[in-house]
């Protein structure tokens, strides 16, 4: 029986020797897996921050793009109004050319003085009818000339005002263009920053995926070792349970033998009329021998 006990004990020791390095390797792999998980999680945190940064940059870029579009619309409206003024200027210039063809010699003041002079002569001088009629015709011709010159003057004044407005629209269009160009440049910078942030997230995502893959692989290796540990522990526990059952059985057998021996001794003492001990009395009483 001693040989069997030593053999079983040796078997348990051998299993424990096999179990110890497996546990150490499993724990080492679990620690490595934990580090990979921590690295993966840290990268994911960086990715979240970069995506948040990219979203904020995109928001700024889109806001600038809206302003750029507003300025473009405003600039286009100014260009349309400027073109309208240019078209009107061309129209007035053509009108002036037409009026200049009818324009008489002399300036406006000269024609006005001639009309006043002839009018004064008609009103203050007694003239023959024919001569007076000639003077009236001259006045009419001069008044027609005066009308043309006044029209030219009026058109030139209108033309001057139009040119001033056209120039003003030109300056405004240029100012708007410079402003929207400046904003478009800022928007482009934001766009490039956003793309840079997103590019970083893509590269970090590759790192995170690699770290996660290593975590999974390491965890699987640790799990396999853990399963082997569980199997070895179960073998050890099975042997220990068998040992305990055997020991309990031996103990029960030994107890039964002791009780039989005690019962035999008590009966002998009872036959001899000797005084029984409490245990001896109790056994015989339980057996119904008293």
Buried (B, 14 or more C-beta within 10 A) or exposed (E): EEEEEEEBEEEBEEBEEBBEEBBEBBBEBBEBBBBBBEBBEBBBEBBEEBBEBBEBBBEBBEEBBEBBEEBBEBBEEBBEBBEBBBEBBEEBBEBBEEBEEEBBEBEBEBBBEBBEEBBEBBEEEEEEEEEBEEBEEBBEBBEEBBEBBBBBEEBBEBBEEBBEBBEBBBEBBEEBBEBBEEBBEBBEBBBEBBEBBBEBBEEBBEBBEBBBEBBEEBBEBBBEBBEBBEEBBEBBEEBEEEBEEBEEEEEEEEEEEEBEEBBEBBBEBBEEEEEBEEEBBBBBEEEEEE
